[in-house]
Amino acid sequence: MKFAALLSTLVPSTLGATIYLAGDSTMAKGGGGSSTAGWGEYVTPYTSLTVSNQAIAGRSARSYNREGRFNAIADVVQSGDWVIIEFGHNDGGSLTPTDNGRTDCSGTGNETCSTTYNGVAETVLTFGAYIEAATKKYLAKGANVIISSQTPNNPWETGSYVYSPSRFVGYAQTAAANAGVPYIDHGAYVANIYKTLGLTTVDAYFPLDHTHTSPAGASVVAQAFFKAVVCGNVALKNSLSTTSFPGSCL
């Protein structure tokens, strides 16, 4: 999508503050397809703010940046708005022998990698570098930013409960600390709810694969995010229609 066309889909609200969501299919409208849904579509029932879900399936921090999507949000975000950033599912892999256009450079700082993607030379940054750069732009506009860890794959997939957060969970926490913004361990809060709900219920939330949830599952994932917001005393809680969500504070 051309940058101008991207920008035309992002119209600032005239009714008050807006929550912009930047993420992948686990957050996006339509999820991963085949009757799945992203949790970003289930934010609206719990907040008085306008919600602009800009999550796109298949994106990593790197590809979201390369396509101008972080910048498109920066161009319209206003003081008092919120931006929630959550990536990780598509950020792993290797740049060689074939670059998929999504893999980040390894590391947690200013490391860079050189690659060629679709015939174009590209300098690839780390996961944290992409997210911190975007956060800096939003903060400069007076917006609020939350950096969130990725949602978990089905922790009951083997028949027994196992939650093993990927390295991008730690990377997200480090990025939030470096940028000086709130961190939400969304993965841990969702996994905690899944553990309580049990194998049968949680398995039913994954009709396609072990990553993408059904609409019912997406609603649970959205509520887990807000549980973390309330437990962490993040100021976004002041926009919520309720502060009572399932689960325990971690």
Beta strands, then each sheet from edge to edge (+ up, - down):
strand 1: 18-23
strand 2: 50-53
strand 3: 82-86
strand 4: 112-117
strand 5: 120-125
strand 6: 144-148
strand 7: 183-184
sheet 1: 2+ 1+ 3+ 6+ 7+
sheet 2: 4+ 5-
end
